[in-house]
Amino acid sequence: MIKPRTPPGVMELLPRDQIAFQRMLDTIRGTFERFGFLPVETPVFELSEVLLTKTGGETERQVYFVQSTGALGKAAESGGAEGVPEMALRFDLTVPLARYVAEHEHDLAFPFRRYQMQRVYRGERAQRGRFREFYQCDIDVIGKDTLSPRFDAEIPAVIHAVFEALGIGAFTIQLNHRKLLRGYFEGLGIEGDRQAAVLREIDKLDKRGEDAVRATLEGEGFGIAADVVERLMAFSRVRSTGHDDALARLDALGAGTALFEEGRDELRALLGTLQAMGVPEARYAINLSIARGLDYYTGMVYETVLDANPGIGSICSGGRYEDLAGHYTKSKLPGVGISIGLTRLFWQLREAGLVTTAESSVDALVTLFDDAGLEHALALSQRLRAAGLNVETQLEPRKLAKQMQYADRAGIRFVVIRGDNEAERGVVAVKDLRRGEQFEVVEAELAQTLLVEREQWKVQGGQ
């Protein structure tokens, strides 16, 4: 016998946990659509030459390559792999999006607003809370030639709407601007390729701490003077605690290079747009240590953290980029977007007790005591379904205690009981397993009663 087991780095859930996860997916999807984003799906695998547009680096070392057994057999017969297209599983949704937009550029309406919620694959080292297969939930707005910075301000409004709808606790959307950072670096004499390297180090402040980052920047690899490093540290400590405070802290930075001033002006404009959209000022803040390590970000950057659980880390991040698909088309396609790594977030929230096992998506179990009652049980179930309820019918007679036990274990809230006594009086008994109560209702009114009870339970905080 082969021991049944999942490979490391995957999250496999029991049905009621899967329901909770699915509801998060549905909430995110619905919020994306309310902001006018359109759904896109791309293949789980891409041609390797399309997916891996750069050679070497950490990303390529985490890619899963795939090949069919038929293709492998043909390659062996021919003595090599010539002519066999090499495939690789996507490691994020951004590279497939770049390929998608470049391939369908002439059929899309710009600005192109897309959302995508699919699994991605990375050969990460197996460890607790890190996954090799996981869901990403992305939105991006892609422009043709240009894209107004106003779209950069809409993204935090979407983030706010998503996490308010998920109801997982207070959160803060942390904001910064790469132009502000690069302009500040210019003023300190940090130029060219060194800027990207310093940006990556600054982005590690929350993980490594100031002492470790300071030591790196002053060390042989960078050789930055101690007084310059201290100015970098002071700059990265800037945080705001409200809308007016954010504006004041931006003003207090003093004059800078042209690039610095451009970034500051765009940050000010973003803050004004967020206020106009009604995003509460407690939900966003300036954090000048946020850099986002990926080199393709060129403007606004975002990271979202749970206020009561900062140890969870960023639960949603992203930013602005000026050239999404430069490897695939000569067109300039600037964009802005964010990504929610939902699998890791769900796992962390469940570990922290912020997400609990959900009730079953089945509203009611219609019981069966003997074969003579099957026809009525089936008809009653159909009437309840037609009214909008999710119903399971007991298809084989069992003792009532066994049926109750099954419903409770499966997370079904209502058990509908119609024995001889109830049938004579034209009523049914309903056992509410969540409240531990039982009541009778005229059979003709059963559907409406259950619908009302279900909605009242939701209002009172039930799942």
LINFENJO-V605917 format. One record per pair of residues at least 24 apart in sequence whose C-alpha atoms are under 6 Angstrom apart, sorted by sequence separation. I is the first residue (numbers start at 0). GAP is how many residues later the second one is. D is the distance in Angstrom with one decimal. If there is no record, write none. Layout:
BEGIN
I:GAP:D
I:GAP:D
END
This chain:
BEGIN
63:24:5.7
114:24:4.3
296:24:4.6
315:24:4.7
63:25:5.5
113:25:5.7
295:25:5.9
113:26:5.6
364:26:5.9
367:26:5.7
112:27:5.9
362:27:5.2
363:27:5.0
364:27:4.9
365:27:4.9
366:27:5.3
369:27:5.0
91:28:5.6
112:28:4.5
361:28:4.9
362:28:5.9
364:28:5.8
368:28:4.8
90:29:5.2
111:29:5.5
361:29:5.7
367:29:5.1
89:30:5.7
90:30:4.9
111:30:5.0
90:31:5.4
110:31:5.4
110:32:4.5
109:33:5.7
47:38:5.7
242:38:5.5
47:39:5.1
241:39:5.5
46:40:4.6
47:40:5.4
245:40:6.0
45:41:5.6
45:42:5.6
44:43:5.3
44:44:4.2
43:45:5.8
44:45:5.6
239:45:5.3
239:46:5.2
238:47:5.4
238:48:4.8
237:49:6.0
362:49:5.9
366:49:6.0
237:50:5.6
361:50:5.8
363:50:4.5
364:50:4.9
365:50:4.8
366:50:5.7
359:51:4.7
363:51:5.6
235:52:4.8
358:52:5.0
359:52:5.3
235:53:4.3
62:59:5.7
61:60:5.2
62:60:6.0
61:61:4.3
383:63:5.4
182:74:5.6
38:75:5.7
36:76:4.9
37:76:4.6
38:76:5.0
39:76:5.3
182:76:4.9
183:76:6.0
36:77:4.9
37:77:5.7
38:77:5.9
182:77:4.0
36:78:5.8
178:80:5.7
179:80:4.4
178:81:5.8
179:83:4.5
178:84:4.7
179:84:6.0
176:86:5.9
202:87:5.8
202:88:5.0
202:89:6.0
199:93:4.9
172:110:5.9
173:110:5.8
171:111:4.6
172:111:4.5
173:111:5.1
174:111:4.9
175:111:5.9
171:112:5.2
173:112:5.7
174:112:5.7
175:112:5.6
173:113:5.7
175:114:6.0
8:117:5.6
152:117:4.9
177:120:5.7
178:120:5.8
9:121:5.6
177:121:4.8
8:122:4.2
176:122:5.2
8:123:4.7
9:123:5.5
176:123:4.3
175:124:5.9
176:124:5.7
175:125:5.4
174:126:6.0
174:127:5.0
173:128:5.7
173:129:5.1
172:130:5.9
173:130:5.8
30:131:6.0
172:131:4.3
171:132:5.6
171:133:5.6
27:134:5.8
170:134:5.6
170:135:4.3
170:136:5.0
169:137:5.6
144:187:4.9
144:188:5.7
143:189:5.1
142:190:5.5
142:191:5.4
141:192:5.8
142:192:5.9
141:193:4.3
140:194:5.4
140:195:5.5
139:196:5.5
139:197:4.0
138:198:5.4
138:199:5.7
137:200:5.7
137:201:4.4
136:202:5.6
136:203:5.0
135:204:5.6
135:205:4.6
135:206:5.8
134:207:5.5
134:208:5.4
133:209:5.3
97:226:5.7
97:227:4.8
101:227:5.8
19:338:5.2
16:340:5.1
15:341:5.7
15:342:5.2
15:344:5.9
END
